[in-house]
Amino acid sequence: MTKTAAVTGATGFLGTHLCERLLADGWTVRGLARPTSDRGGLADSLEWHVGDLFDDRTLRSLVDGTDAVFHLAGIGLWSADAATVERVNAGGTRRLLEACRHADVDPGRLVFTSTAGTRRPSEDGGVADETDVVPPVGAYQSSKAEAEELVDDYASAGGEAVTVHPTSIFGPGDETFTTQLLAMATDPAMAVYLPGGLSIVGVSDVVDGVVAAFERGENGAHYILGGENLTLEQAISRIAHCTGGHRAPLEVPAAAIHAAGPVVETVGAVSGIRVFPFDREMARLATKRLYYTSERARDELGYDYDPLEEHVPEAMAWYRSS
Ligand SMILES: NC(=O)c1ccc[n+]([C@@H]2O[C@H](COP(=O)([O-])OP(=O)(O)OC[C@H]3O[C@@H](n4cnc5c(N)ncnc54)[C@H](OP(=O)(O)O)[C@@H]3O)[C@@H](O)[C@H]2O)c1
């Protein structure tokens, strides 16, 4: 018999790739879509449940009797204010877990997509694992940390749930991080890049990790799904090398970014206008090397990732055509 999955965030970047994979593996897929969501190429392939994370009846019908619930819906500070981020990421997770508890037929395992950002290395250039839980910086991280606790409670109270923590996801369809990275590597007009480093993971590797967490993860466990740890300069150079593009020549000094934090914070406090989604703490973080290990996922889930170069051609083809 075919298995049925419920996917929140099915219309987003990661959700679209996950749904394509589940369909290719023979699953029946139910997707949560808002009335305004762009269903893209999946419009005719999914069973759509129309509503949002605050529509309890829609959520219950979405998860009812499914074999798996993949909770990907979330929002970041680039597209919403702090209160909305908190409401959607933490409040929305609470509502979805309530729907799982009160469905007519209990759903199977829930896989929650948090972020690696709730963990951090203890020193610049060190490598963080799942145990390196740190005080959240900004509304996005704190809302994800709160949602993680709710999911942990659900798992320890008789539910089945696993949390995955992707690092920075790179791949076709991502109009934020991937687009910026490709522009910095290929567009001579983008003459600067930021200091600091990060773990970059291809979207197909994250999808593999999410599915493996459903199949083989330990109940209540957390798994970092990362990729290569690179400075931004290394990432941009390697993409430029693959594409024959222009490497951005100038690094913005860390001091300039640190200085921007308080300015933005003050403008926000005085005017009430959200100028830019970061304050002084976020500015400091933006210049650090935030590196991660996915060893636990490798050992327990069989997770693996490809080097950045493997993911560039598909992302580049999408970038050029969009
Ligand atoms: N991309 C990354 O690098 C990265 C890294 C770590 C973790 N994550 C996490 O992975 C998940 C997916 O990320 P993504 O990059 O695919 O994000 P995305 O492209 O922005 O997609 C977000 C999805 O959430 C949905 N959504 C937002 N608010 C909602 C609401 N109130 N009710 C129902 N659905 C709502 C969106 O629906 P609409 O289509 O209607 O907008 C969309 O389907 C998120 O939870 C994110 O925090 C992402």
The ligand as a MOL file (V3000), in Angstrom:
LIG
                    3D

  0  0  0     0  0            999 V3000
M  V30 BEGIN CTAB
M  V30 COUNTS 48 52 0 0 0
M  V30 BEGIN ATOM
M  V30 1 N 16.6340 27.6330 3.4440 0
M  V30 2 C 17.5370 27.4180 4.3890 0
M  V30 3 O 18.7480 27.6780 4.2040 0
M  V30 4 C 17.1130 26.8260 5.7310 0
M  V30 5 C 18.1280 26.4880 6.6490 0
M  V30 6 C 17.7490 25.9240 7.8730 0
M  V30 7 C 16.4150 25.7230 8.1500 0
M  V30 8 N 15.4610 26.0830 7.2500 0 CHG=1
M  V30 9 C 14.0530 25.8340 7.5970 0
M  V30 10 O 13.5080 24.9540 6.6360 0
M  V30 11 C 12.1270 25.2540 6.4230 0
M  V30 12 C 11.8740 25.4830 4.9420 0
M  V30 13 O 12.6920 26.5730 4.5210 0
M  V30 14 P 12.6030 27.1550 3.0510 0
M  V30 15 O 13.9150 27.7540 2.7390 0
M  V30 16 O 11.9940 26.1620 2.1470 0 CHG=-1
M  V30 17 O 11.5690 28.3590 3.2830 0
M  V30 18 P 10.5890 29.0730 2.2300 0
M  V30 19 O 11.0020 28.8310 0.8320 0
M  V30 20 O 10.4580 30.4850 2.6980 0
M  V30 21 O 9.2040 28.3200 2.4670 0
M  V30 22 C 8.4520 28.5220 3.6240 0
M  V30 23 C 7.1610 27.7440 3.5300 0
M  V30 24 O 6.4120 27.9680 4.7420 0
M  V30 25 C 5.0960 28.3770 4.3540 0
M  V30 26 N 4.4840 29.2350 5.3700 0
M  V30 27 C 4.9660 30.4010 5.8650 0
M  V30 28 N 4.1000 30.9100 6.7570 0
M  V30 29 C 3.0570 30.0390 6.8450 0
M  V30 30 C 1.8440 30.0080 7.5700 0
M  V30 31 N 1.5030 30.9760 8.4310 0
M  V30 32 N 1.0070 28.9510 7.3890 0
M  V30 33 C 1.3180 27.9660 6.5110 0
M  V30 34 N 2.4490 27.9460 5.7780 0
M  V30 35 C 3.2970 28.9730 5.9430 0
M  V30 36 C 5.2740 29.1060 3.0300 0
M  V30 37 O 4.0490 29.2110 2.3610 0
M  V30 38 P 3.8370 30.2830 1.1440 0
M  V30 39 O 4.2890 29.5620 -0.1110 0
M  V30 40 O 2.3850 30.5470 1.1650 0
M  V30 41 O 4.6660 31.4780 1.4630 0
M  V30 42 C 6.2650 28.1700 2.3500 0
M  V30 43 O 5.6130 27.0360 1.8450 0
M  V30 44 C 11.8120 26.4760 7.2890 0
M  V30 45 O 11.2060 26.0460 8.4780 0
M  V30 46 C 13.1760 27.0740 7.5640 0
M  V30 47 O 13.1920 27.7570 8.7920 0
M  V30 48 C 15.7820 26.6250 6.0270 0
M  V30 END ATOM
M  V30 BEGIN BOND
M  V30 1 1 1 2
M  V30 2 2 2 3
M  V30 3 1 2 4
M  V30 4 1 4 5
M  V30 5 2 4 48
M  V30 6 2 5 6
M  V30 7 1 6 7
M  V30 8 2 7 8
M  V30 9 1 8 9
M  V30 10 1 8 48
M  V30 11 1 9 10
M  V30 12 1 9 46
M  V30 13 1 10 11
M  V30 14 1 11 12
M  V30 15 1 11 44
M  V30 16 1 12 13
M  V30 17 1 13 14
M  V30 18 2 14 15
M  V30 19 1 14 16
M  V30 20 1 14 17
M  V30 21 1 17 18
M  V30 22 2 18 19
M  V30 23 1 18 20
M  V30 24 1 18 21
M  V30 25 1 21 22
M  V30 26 1 22 23
M  V30 27 1 23 24
M  V30 28 1 23 42
M  V30 29 1 24 25
M  V30 30 1 25 26
M  V30 31 1 25 36
M  V30 32 1 26 27
M  V30 33 1 26 35
M  V30 34 2 27 28
M  V30 35 1 28 29
M  V30 36 1 29 30
M  V30 37 2 29 35
M  V30 38 1 30 31
M  V30 39 2 30 32
M  V30 40 1 32 33
M  V30 41 2 33 34
M  V30 42 1 34 35
M  V30 43 1 36 37
M  V30 44 1 36 42
M  V30 45 1 37 38
M  V30 46 2 38 39
M  V30 47 1 38 40
M  V30 48 1 38 41
M  V30 49 1 42 43
M  V30 50 1 44 45
M  V30 51 1 44 46
M  V30 52 1 46 47
M  V30 END BOND
M  V30 END CTAB
M  END
